[in-house]
Amino acid sequence: MRELVPYLVVGLASGSLYGLAGLGLVLTYRTSGIFNFAHGGLAAASAALFFTVHFTWGWPWPLAATVAVGLFGPVAGLLLEPLARGLAGSRQVTIVVATIGLLLLIQGLLFQGYGLQRRAFPEFLPTSTAIRIAGVAVTWAQVLNIAVGVASFVGLYLFLRRSRLGVAMRATVTSPDLLALTATSPRHVRRASWIIGCSFAAGSGVLIAPTLGLDPFLLSALVVQAFGAVAIGRFTSLPFTYLGGLAIGVLASLATKYLSARPPLNGIPPVVPFLVLIVVMLVTPAQRLPRGAGRSEGSEPSRPRRHPRAGTAGVVMAATALLAVPRLVGPRLPVYSAALALVVLFLSISLLTRLSGQISLCHAAFAAVGACAFSHFTVGAGLPWAVGLLAAALATAPVGALLAFTASRLSGVYLALATFGFGLFMENVVYRTGVMFGTRVEGLLGPRPSFGPIHPRSDTAFYYVILAVVALSAAFVVALRRTRIGRILRALADSPTALATLGISVSVTRVLVFSLSAFLAGLAGALSMAQATRLGAITFNSFTSLLYLVVVVAAGAVSGFVTSAFVAAGLFAVVPSYLTAVTPELQSLVFGAAVIAAALAADGRLARLAGRCAAWADRVADQSEPRLRNGPLRERRATAERTVGVHG
């Protein structure tokens, strides 16, 4: 027991901060229905602001904390509440993408201001010994971390129970219309909840930064630890959320003690929150999980149908351009080959998300399975190239089926969280096994085809091979959409209940679409392995899955079903290769802002926002009309109207 005390102390101190972040996440989710994936980004921004004010400018840390938490948190809440309100009626995948875009925007700003390298974040709280437990010294910093978490939880709990505004926040969750009848604006209540929630995120970021350092990426991952705490609280309970944060901190600390020297199990401690999250969501009845904002049903709105000849002409022009690429791009041809492989991956995401209404944040893991299987089949087993390619895709399909079968009761944001957790588990545990990348830092080998006139070293010949596979994949997806299976998948998105009344199993349909999507993702991973000839686990990290979904939805806002896959591949792989003068930090910033705009435009929210702005301008003009009629500009305006009348 004496050996466990240091781990228990560290676990409680870190778990208190996870619970603090989870409290803010639960509060905003309960009152607005928006699950904010950028919650950790707010924590990172607050920590960066504190670093500047305290360590760079030399202000005392209490004053710096007041600026970073007491000022930044409310300002962030005031800015995010209108965005959340604008997204409330969108599809849930649009909401997920918009909050991920906000995360990218915040990270881009932080990378722009602080660079990509991690900076040391010295401990600003006292590090002297406060008490000793079983001979283990507990510092004042650890005591204060726990005390701040407990005080915040107790204060928020009493605030929601005793104050008028707190009771109104609870009423907003159940019936905002009835709340409005009591002369209390639900909008003002939601605004207050966002202010408190963002302040909690800011406080947790400042307190945990000395442990992680000033690293925007690692600090943004703070929300990952809060996910498990939120799940234990079932997305609604503040007491269980905070206690869940403590439990996750202790479990992760104990897992570090017992598993740190046992690869690949040493990858489990970072994913403890998501293991807890998945288990809780699987054992919790679906009706006990609160329904978030947004439309959980509905495939992506179809675009106006074009004339058949126009569609044929567009296909011919696109095919001609793709065939001419090797003669036009010169030494950049490998970039275009890599983009073509991504087209297949983005088609798989479109099939899952845009057609059947499901959300996946683990497609990088599917691609990794396909890439490793392709390497084992071709290099290890010596199978022919084409056979290994098909076998790799077939080997990935059961992984998608297993995931869909396990999470068959989940949808919307809960499915997004479960798939993201699956991707993290794959990256931290399964990737390290001998079945996949193992301990090979240099990665696995993937051969290029060598048959007929195709030479392995010819980039041009291999480009045309990938183009042929992409054409077959696109034809498969187009044909699938027009078959009965395609209609069933659209029905799964539009109304799962109606689909069940027709005698078609919703669970089986979800397993089918995940299997088909994983098949195409595995095919894309195998093509990427062959194109690069060697790939490692870093290529298929979990955060890349977020970017995949974001770029597909953003491209879908301006293009059709198949076309969006090519547009997304161009945005993801080709365009950055030409922006050599633009820093990656600025690219992330611009991309995040563009994603938010595309998410708002995807369901027509941007047009409605512009309409509201125009209506506001009209109201201002109407209110100004009496002043213009009676003011000193009356004669000048009358002269202008007469001039328009004469020349009009």
C-alpha positions as CSV (number, residue, x, y, z in Angstrom):
1,M,0.0,0.0,0.0
2,R,2.9,2.3,0.8
3,E,4.1,2.0,-2.8
4,L,0.6,3.0,-4.1
5,V,0.4,6.2,-2.2
6,P,2.5,8.4,-4.6
7,Y,0.4,7.1,-7.6
8,L,-2.8,7.8,-5.7
9,V,-1.7,11.4,-4.9
10,V,-0.7,12.1,-8.5
11,G,-3.9,10.5,-9.7
12,L,-6.2,12.5,-7.4
13,A,-4.4,15.8,-8.3
14,S,-4.7,15.2,-12.1
15,G,-8.1,13.6,-11.8
16,S,-9.4,16.7,-10.0
17,L,-8.4,18.8,-13.0
18,Y,-10.1,16.3,-15.4
19,G,-13.2,16.6,-13.3
20,L,-13.0,20.4,-13.4
21,A,-12.8,20.3,-17.2
22,G,-15.6,17.8,-17.3
23,L,-17.9,20.1,-15.2
24,G,-17.6,22.8,-17.8
25,L,-18.2,20.4,-20.7
26,V,-21.3,19.0,-19.0
27,L,-22.7,22.4,-18.2
28,T,-22.5,23.7,-21.8
29,Y,-23.8,20.4,-23.1
30,R,-26.8,20.3,-20.8
31,T,-27.9,23.8,-21.6
32,S,-27.1,24.1,-25.3
33,G,-27.0,20.5,-26.5
34,I,-23.6,21.2,-28.2
35,F,-20.8,18.8,-27.3
36,N,-17.7,21.1,-27.6
37,F,-14.7,19.2,-29.1
38,A,-12.8,22.5,-28.8
39,H,-13.1,22.5,-25.0
40,G,-9.5,21.5,-24.7
41,G,-8.5,24.2,-27.2
42,L,-9.9,26.8,-24.8
43,A,-7.8,25.3,-22.0
44,A,-4.7,25.6,-24.2
45,A,-5.4,29.2,-25.1
46,S,-5.9,30.1,-21.5
47,A,-2.7,28.5,-20.5
48,A,-0.8,30.3,-23.3
49,L,-2.3,33.6,-22.2
50,F,-1.3,32.9,-18.6
51,F,2.3,32.0,-19.8
52,T,2.5,35.4,-21.6
53,V,1.2,37.5,-18.8
54,H,3.0,35.8,-15.9
55,F,6.3,34.5,-17.4
56,T,6.9,36.9,-20.3
57,W,5.5,40.2,-18.9
58,G,6.3,39.4,-15.2
59,W,2.9,40.0,-13.7
60,P,2.1,38.2,-10.4
61,W,0.5,34.9,-10.9
62,P,-2.8,35.8,-9.1
63,L,-3.2,38.7,-11.5
64,A,-2.2,36.6,-14.5
65,A,-4.8,33.9,-13.4
66,T,-7.4,36.6,-13.2
67,V,-6.7,37.6,-16.8
68,A,-6.4,34.1,-18.2
69,V,-9.5,32.7,-16.3
70,G,-11.6,35.5,-15.1
71,L,-11.4,37.6,-18.3
72,F,-10.6,35.1,-21.1
73,G,-13.2,32.5,-19.9
74,P,-16.2,35.0,-20.1
75,V,-15.1,36.5,-23.3
76,A,-14.8,33.0,-24.9
77,G,-18.2,32.1,-23.6
78,L,-19.8,35.3,-25.1
79,L,-18.2,34.4,-28.5
80,L,-19.1,30.8,-28.5
81,E,-22.8,31.0,-27.5
82,P,-23.9,32.6,-30.8
83,L,-22.0,29.9,-32.7
84,A,-23.7,27.2,-30.7
85,R,-27.1,28.8,-31.2
86,G,-26.5,29.0,-34.9
87,L,-25.5,25.3,-35.0
88,A,-28.4,24.1,-32.9
89,G,-30.7,23.0,-35.8
90,S,-27.9,21.5,-38.0
91,R,-27.2,17.9,-38.5
92,Q,-25.1,16.4,-35.7
93,V,-22.2,15.6,-38.0
94,T,-22.2,19.3,-38.9
95,I,-22.0,20.3,-35.2
96,V,-19.1,17.9,-34.6
97,V,-17.2,19.2,-37.6
98,A,-17.8,22.9,-36.6
99,T,-16.4,22.3,-33.1
100,I,-13.4,20.4,-34.5
101,G,-12.9,23.3,-36.9
102,L,-12.9,25.7,-33.9
103,L,-10.3,23.5,-32.3
104,L,-8.1,23.8,-35.4
105,L,-8.6,27.5,-35.5
106,I,-7.5,27.9,-31.9
107,Q,-4.5,25.6,-32.4
108,G,-3.5,27.6,-35.5
109,L,-3.6,30.8,-33.5
110,L,-1.5,29.2,-30.8
111,F,1.0,27.7,-33.2
112,Q,1.3,31.1,-34.9
113,G,2.0,32.9,-31.7
114,Y,4.1,30.3,-29.8
115,G,5.5,28.0,-32.5
116,L,5.3,24.2,-32.9
117,Q,7.9,23.3,-30.3
118,R,6.9,22.5,-26.7
119,R,7.9,25.1,-24.1
120,A,8.6,24.5,-20.5
121,F,5.9,25.8,-18.2
122,P,7.3,26.2,-14.7
123,E,5.2,25.4,-11.7
124,F,3.9,28.7,-10.4
125,L,2.2,27.3,-7.3
126,P,4.3,26.5,-4.2
127,T,6.1,23.2,-4.5
128,S,7.1,22.9,-0.9
129,T,5.7,20.0,1.2
130,A,2.2,20.6,2.6
131,I,1.5,17.3,4.3
132,R,2.9,13.8,4.4
133,I,0.8,10.7,3.8
134,A,2.5,7.4,4.7
135,G,5.8,9.1,4.3
136,V,5.0,10.5,0.9
137,A,5.3,14.3,0.5
138,V,2.3,16.0,-0.9
139,T,3.1,19.4,-2.3
140,W,1.1,22.6,-2.0
141,A,0.5,22.6,-5.7
142,Q,-1.1,19.2,-5.6
143,V,-3.2,20.2,-2.6
144,L,-4.4,23.4,-4.3
145,N,-5.3,21.5,-7.5
146,I,-7.5,19.2,-5.5
147,A,-8.9,22.1,-3.5
148,V,-9.7,24.2,-6.6
149,G,-11.5,21.2,-8.1
150,V,-13.6,20.5,-5.0
151,A,-14.4,24.1,-4.4
152,S,-15.5,24.6,-8.1
153,F,-17.7,21.5,-8.0
154,V,-19.3,22.5,-4.7
155,G,-19.8,26.1,-5.8
156,L,-21.3,25.1,-9.1
157,Y,-23.6,22.5,-7.5
158,L,-24.9,25.0,-4.9
159,F,-25.2,27.7,-7.6
160,L,-27.4,25.4,-9.8
161,R,-29.5,24.4,-6.8
162,R,-30.0,27.7,-4.9
163,S,-29.6,30.7,-7.2
164,R,-32.3,31.9,-9.6
165,L,-30.0,31.8,-12.6
166,G,-28.9,28.3,-11.6
167,V,-32.5,27.0,-11.5
168,A,-33.1,28.7,-14.8
169,M,-30.1,26.8,-16.3
170,R,-31.6,23.5,-15.1
171,A,-35.0,24.6,-16.6
172,T,-33.3,25.4,-19.9
173,V,-32.4,21.7,-20.3
174,T,-36.0,20.4,-19.8
175,S,-38.2,23.1,-21.4
176,P,-36.8,26.4,-22.7
177,D,-40.2,27.4,-23.9
178,L,-41.7,27.2,-20.4
179,L,-38.7,29.1,-19.1
180,A,-39.4,31.9,-21.6
181,L,-43.0,32.2,-20.2
182,T,-41.4,33.2,-16.8
183,A,-39.9,36.3,-18.4
184,T,-36.5,34.7,-18.4
185,S,-34.6,34.7,-21.7
186,P,-33.2,31.2,-22.5
187,R,-30.6,32.9,-24.6
188,H,-29.3,34.8,-21.6
189,V,-29.3,31.6,-19.6
190,R,-27.3,29.7,-22.2
191,R,-24.9,32.6,-22.5
192,A,-24.2,32.4,-18.7
193,S,-23.7,28.7,-18.9
194,W,-21.2,29.1,-21.7
195,I,-19.3,31.7,-19.7
196,I,-19.1,29.4,-16.7
197,G,-18.2,26.4,-18.8
198,C,-15.4,28.2,-20.7
199,S,-14.1,29.6,-17.4
200,F,-13.8,26.1,-16.0
201,A,-11.9,25.0,-19.2
202,A,-9.6,28.0,-18.8
203,G,-8.9,27.2,-15.1
204,S,-8.2,23.5,-15.8
205,G,-5.8,24.5,-18.6
206,V,-3.8,26.9,-16.4
207,L,-3.5,24.4,-13.6
208,I,-2.5,21.4,-15.7
209,A,0.0,23.3,-18.0
210,P,3.0,22.8,-15.5
211,T,2.5,19.1,-16.0
212,L,2.2,19.0,-19.8
213,G,4.2,22.1,-20.7
214,L,3.1,24.8,-23.1
215,D,2.2,22.5,-26.0
216,P,-1.0,23.5,-27.8
217,F,-1.6,20.0,-29.1
218,L,-1.1,18.2,-25.7
219,L,-3.1,20.8,-23.8
220,S,-5.9,20.5,-26.4
221,A,-6.0,16.8,-25.6
222,L,-7.1,17.7,-22.0
223,V,-10.6,17.3,-23.2
224,V,-9.9,13.7,-24.1
225,Q,-9.3,13.0,-20.4
226,A,-12.5,14.8,-19.6
227,F,-14.6,12.6,-21.9
228,G,-14.4,9.7,-19.6
229,A,-15.5,11.8,-16.6
230,V,-18.4,13.2,-18.6
231,A,-19.4,9.6,-19.5
232,I,-19.4,8.5,-15.9
233,G,-21.7,11.4,-15.2
234,R,-23.9,10.3,-18.2
235,F,-23.4,13.7,-19.7
236,T,-25.8,15.3,-17.1
237,S,-24.7,14.7,-13.5
238,L,-22.2,17.1,-12.1
239,P,-21.3,15.1,-8.9
240,F,-20.7,11.9,-10.9
241,T,-18.7,13.9,-13.5
242,Y,-16.3,15.2,-10.9
243,L,-16.0,11.9,-9.1
244,G,-15.5,10.3,-12.5
245,G,-12.6,12.6,-13.1
246,L,-11.0,11.6,-9.9
247,A,-11.5,7.9,-10.7
248,I,-10.0,8.2,-14.1
249,G,-7.0,10.1,-12.8
250,V,-6.4,7.3,-10.2
251,L,-7.0,4.5,-12.8
252,A,-4.6,6.1,-15.3
253,S,-1.9,6.6,-12.6
254,L,-2.2,3.0,-11.4
255,A,-2.1,1.7,-14.9
256,T,1.1,3.6,-15.4
257,K,2.6,1.8,-12.4
258,Y,1.6,-1.7,-13.4
259,L,1.7,-1.5,-17.2
260,S,4.5,0.9,-18.0
261,A,7.0,-1.9,-18.5
262,R,4.7,-4.3,-20.4
263,P,4.4,-3.3,-24.1
264,P,2.0,-3.0,-25.8
265,L,-0.1,-2.7,-22.7
266,N,1.9,0.4,-21.7
267,G,-0.2,2.2,-24.2
268,I,-3.4,1.7,-22.1
269,P,-2.9,4.5,-19.5
270,P,-3.5,7.4,-22.1
271,V,-6.7,5.7,-23.3
272,V,-8.2,4.9,-19.9
273,P,-10.7,7.7,-20.2
274,F,-12.0,6.4,-23.5
275,L,-12.1,2.8,-22.3
276,V,-14.3,4.0,-19.4
277,L,-16.4,6.1,-21.8
278,I,-17.0,3.2,-24.2
279,V,-17.9,0.8,-21.4
280,V,-20.3,3.3,-19.7
281,M,-22.1,4.1,-23.0
282,L,-22.4,0.4,-23.9
283,V,-24.0,-0.5,-20.6
284,T,-26.2,2.6,-20.3
285,P,-29.6,2.3,-22.0
286,A,-29.9,4.6,-25.0
287,Q,-32.9,6.4,-23.4
288,R,-30.8,7.4,-20.4
289,L,-28.3,9.3,-22.6
290,P,-29.5,12.9,-23.2
291,R,-30.4,14.0,-26.7
292,G,-28.1,16.7,-27.9
293,A,-28.8,19.6,-30.2
294,G,-29.0,19.0,-33.9
295,R,-30.8,16.6,-36.2
296,S,-29.7,13.0,-35.5
297,E,-31.5,11.8,-38.6
298,G,-31.4,12.8,-42.2
299,S,-28.9,12.1,-45.0
300,E,-27.2,15.0,-46.5
301,P,-29.6,17.2,-48.5
302,S,-29.5,16.2,-52.2
303,R,-28.5,18.8,-54.7
304,P,-30.6,19.8,-57.7
305,R,-30.3,17.2,-60.5
306,R,-28.4,18.3,-63.5
307,H,-29.2,17.5,-67.1
308,P,-27.7,14.0,-68.0
309,R,-25.6,15.5,-70.8
310,A,-24.1,18.1,-68.4
311,G,-23.2,15.3,-66.0
312,T,-21.6,13.2,-68.8
313,A,-19.7,16.2,-70.0
314,G,-18.4,16.9,-66.5
315,V,-17.2,13.3,-66.1
316,V,-15.4,13.4,-69.4
317,M,-13.7,16.7,-68.6
318,A,-12.6,15.4,-65.2
319,A,-11.3,12.1,-66.6
320,T,-9.4,14.0,-69.3
321,A,-7.8,16.3,-66.7
322,L,-6.8,13.3,-64.4
323,L,-5.3,11.4,-67.3
324,A,-3.2,14.5,-68.3
325,V,-1.9,15.1,-64.7
326,P,1.5,13.2,-65.2
327,R,2.3,15.5,-68.2
328,L,1.4,18.7,-66.3
329,V,2.7,18.4,-62.8
330,G,6.2,17.2,-63.3
331,P,8.1,16.2,-60.1
332,R,5.0,16.7,-58.0
333,L,3.4,13.6,-59.4
334,P,3.9,11.5,-56.2
335,V,1.8,14.1,-54.4
336,Y,-1.0,13.6,-56.8
337,S,-0.7,9.8,-56.5
338,A,-1.0,10.2,-52.7
339,A,-4.1,12.4,-53.2
340,L,-5.7,9.7,-55.4
341,A,-5.3,7.1,-52.7
342,L,-7.0,9.5,-50.3
343,V,-9.9,9.9,-52.7
344,V,-10.8,6.2,-51.9
345,L,-10.6,7.0,-48.2
346,F,-12.8,10.0,-48.5
347,L,-15.3,8.0,-50.6
348,S,-15.6,5.6,-47.7
349,I,-16.3,8.4,-45.3
350,S,-18.9,9.9,-47.6
351,L,-20.6,6.6,-47.9
352,L,-20.8,6.4,-44.1
353,T,-21.5,10.0,-43.2
354,R,-23.2,11.7,-46.1
355,L,-25.3,8.8,-47.2
356,S,-26.2,6.8,-44.1
357,G,-25.9,9.6,-41.5
358,Q,-23.4,7.8,-39.3
359,I,-20.3,9.5,-37.8
360,S,-16.9,8.0,-37.7
361,L,-13.7,9.4,-36.1
362,C,-11.5,6.3,-36.6
363,H,-11.0,6.0,-40.3
364,A,-7.2,6.5,-39.9
365,A,-7.3,3.2,-37.9
366,F,-9.2,1.4,-40.7
367,A,-6.6,2.7,-43.2
368,A,-3.8,1.5,-40.9
369,V,-5.2,-2.0,-40.8
370,G,-5.4,-2.1,-44.6
371,A,-1.8,-0.8,-44.9
372,C,-0.4,-3.3,-42.4
373,A,-2.4,-6.2,-43.9
374,F,-1.2,-5.2,-47.4
375,S,2.5,-5.3,-46.2
376,H,2.0,-8.7,-44.5
377,F,0.2,-10.2,-47.5
378,T,2.7,-9.0,-50.1
379,V,6.1,-8.7,-48.4
380,G,5.5,-11.3,-45.7
381,A,3.4,-13.9,-47.5
382,G,4.5,-13.1,-51.1
383,L,1.1,-12.8,-52.6
384,P,0.7,-11.0,-56.0
385,W,0.2,-7.3,-55.7
386,A,-3.4,-7.2,-56.9
387,V,-4.3,-10.1,-54.7
388,G,-2.7,-8.5,-51.7
389,L,-4.5,-5.2,-52.3
390,L,-7.9,-6.9,-52.4
391,A,-7.0,-9.2,-49.4
392,A,-6.0,-6.1,-47.4
393,A,-9.4,-4.4,-48.1
394,L,-11.3,-7.6,-47.2
395,A,-9.3,-8.0,-43.9
396,T,-10.3,-4.5,-42.9
397,A,-14.0,-5.0,-43.4
398,P,-14.5,-7.2,-40.3
399,V,-12.8,-4.5,-38.1
400,G,-15.5,-2.1,-39.2
401,A,-18.2,-4.7,-38.6
402,L,-16.9,-5.4,-35.1
403,L,-16.9,-1.7,-34.2
404,A,-20.5,-1.3,-35.6
405,F,-21.7,-4.4,-33.8
406,T,-20.2,-3.1,-30.5
407,A,-21.6,0.4,-30.9
408,S,-24.8,-0.5,-32.7
409,R,-27.0,1.3,-30.1
410,L,-25.1,4.6,-30.4
411,S,-25.7,7.5,-32.8
412,G,-24.8,11.1,-33.3
413,V,-22.2,12.5,-30.9
414,Y,-22.1,9.3,-28.9
415,L,-21.1,7.3,-31.9
416,A,-18.5,10.0,-32.7
417,L,-17.0,9.6,-29.2
418,A,-17.1,5.8,-29.3
419,T,-15.3,5.7,-32.7
420,F,-12.7,8.3,-31.6
421,G,-12.1,6.1,-28.5
422,F,-11.7,3.1,-30.7
423,G,-9.1,5.0,-32.9
424,L,-7.1,6.0,-29.8
425,F,-7.1,2.4,-28.5
426,M,-5.9,1.2,-31.9
427,E,-3.1,3.8,-32.0
428,N,-1.9,3.4,-28.4
429,V,-2.3,-0.4,-28.0
430,V,-3.0,-2.4,-31.2
431,Y,-0.5,-0.5,-33.4
432,R,2.3,-1.6,-31.1
433,T,1.6,-5.3,-31.5
434,G,3.3,-7.6,-34.0
435,V,0.1,-7.9,-36.0
436,M,0.5,-4.3,-37.0
437,F,3.5,-2.0,-36.8
438,G,5.0,-3.4,-33.6
439,T,8.2,-1.8,-32.5
440,R,9.4,-0.9,-36.0
441,V,10.1,2.8,-35.8
442,E,10.9,2.9,-39.5
443,G,7.5,1.4,-40.4
444,L,6.5,-1.4,-42.8
445,L,7.3,-1.9,-46.4
446,G,4.8,-1.9,-49.2
447,P,5.7,-2.9,-52.8
448,R,4.6,-1.3,-56.0
449,P,3.0,-3.4,-58.8
450,S,5.3,-5.1,-61.3
451,F,3.3,-6.7,-64.1
452,G,3.2,-6.2,-67.9
453,P,4.5,-2.8,-68.9
454,I,4.2,-1.4,-65.3
455,H,7.6,-0.9,-63.7
456,P,7.8,-0.5,-59.9
457,R,10.0,2.6,-60.2
458,S,7.8,4.4,-62.7
459,D,5.8,7.1,-60.9
460,T,3.7,7.6,-64.0
461,A,2.7,4.0,-64.4
462,F,1.8,3.7,-60.8
463,Y,-0.2,6.9,-61.0
464,Y,-2.4,5.3,-63.6
465,V,-2.7,2.1,-61.6
466,I,-4.1,4.1,-58.6
467,L,-6.3,6.1,-61.0
468,A,-7.8,2.8,-62.2
469,V,-8.5,1.7,-58.7
470,V,-10.0,5.0,-57.9
471,A,-12.3,4.8,-60.9
472,L,-13.5,1.4,-59.9
473,S,-14.1,2.5,-56.3
474,A,-16.1,5.6,-57.5
475,A,-18.1,3.4,-59.9
476,F,-18.8,1.0,-57.0
477,V,-20.0,3.8,-54.7
478,V,-22.2,5.4,-57.5
479,A,-23.7,2.0,-58.3
480,L,-24.3,1.2,-54.6
481,R,-26.2,4.5,-54.1
482,R,-28.6,3.5,-56.9
483,T,-29.3,0.0,-55.6
484,R,-31.7,-1.2,-53.0
485,I,-28.9,-1.1,-50.5
486,G,-28.3,2.5,-51.2
487,R,-32.0,3.3,-50.5
488,I,-31.8,1.3,-47.3
489,L,-28.8,3.3,-46.2
490,R,-30.6,6.6,-46.9
491,A,-33.6,5.3,-44.9
492,L,-31.2,4.5,-42.0
493,A,-30.2,8.2,-42.1
494,D,-33.7,9.6,-42.6
495,S,-35.7,7.4,-40.1
496,P,-34.3,4.3,-38.4
497,T,-37.7,3.7,-36.8
498,A,-39.4,3.6,-40.2
499,L,-36.7,1.3,-41.5
500,A,-37.4,-1.1,-38.6
501,T,-41.1,-1.1,-39.3
502,L,-40.3,-2.5,-42.8
503,G,-38.7,-5.5,-41.2
504,I,-35.2,-4.4,-41.8
505,S,-32.8,-4.6,-38.9
506,V,-31.2,-1.3,-38.1
507,S,-28.3,-3.0,-36.4
508,V,-27.5,-5.2,-39.3
509,T,-27.7,-2.2,-41.7
510,R,-25.2,-0.3,-39.5
511,V,-22.9,-3.3,-39.5
512,L,-23.2,-3.5,-43.3
513,V,-22.4,0.2,-44.0
514,F,-19.5,0.2,-41.5
515,S,-18.1,-2.9,-43.2
516,L,-18.4,-1.4,-46.7
517,S,-16.8,1.8,-45.4
518,A,-14.0,0.0,-43.7
519,F,-13.4,-2.1,-46.9
520,L,-12.8,1.1,-48.9
521,A,-10.7,2.6,-46.1
522,G,-8.5,-0.5,-46.0
523,L,-8.1,-0.3,-49.8
524,A,-7.0,3.3,-49.4
525,G,-4.5,2.4,-46.7
526,A,-3.0,-0.3,-48.9
527,L,-2.7,2.1,-51.8
528,S,-1.0,4.7,-49.6
529,M,1.4,2.0,-48.4
530,A,2.3,1.1,-51.9
531,Q,2.6,4.7,-53.0
532,A,5.0,5.6,-50.2
533,T,6.7,2.2,-50.2
534,R,7.2,2.6,-46.4
535,L,4.8,3.9,-43.7
536,G,4.9,4.0,-39.9
537,A,2.3,4.3,-37.2
538,I,2.6,8.1,-37.1
539,T,0.9,8.4,-40.5
540,F,-2.3,7.0,-39.1
541,N,-2.6,8.8,-35.8
542,S,-6.1,9.4,-34.3
543,F,-6.1,13.2,-34.8
544,T,-5.8,12.6,-38.6
545,S,-9.2,10.9,-38.4
546,L,-10.7,14.2,-37.2
547,L,-9.1,16.0,-40.1
548,Y,-10.5,13.4,-42.6
549,L,-14.1,14.0,-41.4
550,V,-13.7,17.7,-41.3
551,V,-12.3,18.0,-44.9
552,V,-15.0,15.7,-46.3
553,V,-17.8,17.6,-44.8
554,A,-16.3,20.9,-45.8
555,A,-15.8,19.8,-49.4
556,G,-19.4,18.4,-49.4
557,A,-20.7,21.9,-48.7
558,V,-19.6,23.0,-52.2
559,S,-19.6,19.8,-54.3
560,G,-21.4,16.6,-55.0
561,F,-21.1,13.2,-53.5
562,V,-18.2,11.8,-55.6
563,T,-16.8,15.1,-56.6
564,S,-16.4,16.1,-52.9
565,A,-13.9,13.2,-52.4
566,F,-11.7,14.6,-55.1
567,V,-12.1,18.1,-53.8
568,A,-11.2,16.9,-50.3
569,A,-8.1,15.1,-51.5
570,G,-7.0,18.2,-53.3
571,L,-7.5,20.3,-50.2
572,F,-5.8,17.8,-47.9
573,A,-2.8,16.7,-50.0
574,V,-2.3,18.8,-53.1
575,V,-3.0,22.4,-52.1
576,P,-0.5,22.3,-49.1
577,S,2.3,21.2,-51.4
578,Y,2.0,24.4,-53.4
579,L,1.7,26.6,-50.3
580,T,5.3,26.3,-49.4
581,A,5.5,30.0,-48.5
582,V,2.6,29.6,-46.1
583,T,3.6,28.2,-42.7
584,P,1.8,25.1,-41.3
585,E,0.6,27.2,-38.4
586,L,-1.2,29.7,-40.8
587,Q,-2.6,26.8,-42.8
588,S,-4.2,25.4,-39.7
589,L,-5.6,28.7,-38.7
590,V,-7.1,29.4,-42.2
591,F,-8.4,25.8,-42.5
592,G,-10.1,26.0,-39.2
593,A,-11.9,29.2,-40.1
594,A,-12.9,27.8,-43.4
595,V,-14.3,24.7,-41.8
596,I,-16.5,26.6,-39.5
597,A,-17.8,28.7,-42.4
598,A,-18.4,25.5,-44.4
599,A,-20.2,23.8,-41.5
600,L,-22.5,26.8,-41.2
601,A,-23.1,26.8,-44.9
602,A,-23.7,23.0,-45.1
603,D,-27.2,23.2,-43.8
604,G,-28.0,26.7,-45.0
605,R,-27.1,28.3,-41.6
606,L,-24.7,30.8,-43.2
607,A,-27.5,32.0,-45.5
608,R,-29.9,32.4,-42.6
609,L,-27.3,34.2,-40.6
610,A,-26.8,36.6,-43.5
611,G,-30.6,37.0,-43.7
612,R,-30.7,37.9,-40.0
613,C,-28.0,40.5,-40.5
614,A,-29.9,42.0,-43.4
615,A,-33.1,42.0,-41.3
616,W,-31.2,43.7,-38.5
617,A,-30.0,46.4,-41.0
618,D,-33.5,46.9,-42.2
619,R,-34.7,47.4,-38.6
620,V,-32.0,49.9,-38.0
621,A,-32.9,51.7,-41.1
622,D,-36.6,51.7,-40.2
623,Q,-35.8,53.1,-36.7
624,S,-33.6,55.8,-38.3
625,E,-36.4,56.8,-40.8
626,P,-38.2,59.3,-38.4
627,R,-34.9,60.9,-37.5
628,L,-34.1,61.3,-41.2
629,R,-37.5,62.7,-41.9
630,N,-37.3,65.3,-39.2
631,G,-33.6,65.9,-39.1
632,P,-31.2,68.3,-40.9
633,L,-30.7,65.8,-43.7
634,R,-34.3,66.0,-44.8
635,E,-33.7,68.5,-47.7
636,R,-30.6,66.7,-48.9
637,R,-32.4,63.4,-49.0
638,A,-35.4,64.9,-50.9
639,T,-33.0,66.3,-53.5
640,A,-31.4,62.9,-54.0
641,E,-34.7,61.2,-54.4
642,R,-35.8,63.8,-57.0
643,T,-32.5,63.2,-58.9
644,V,-33.1,59.5,-58.9
645,G,-36.6,60.0,-60.1
646,V,-35.5,62.2,-63.0
647,H,-32.8,59.8,-64.2
648,G,-34.6,56.6,-63.3
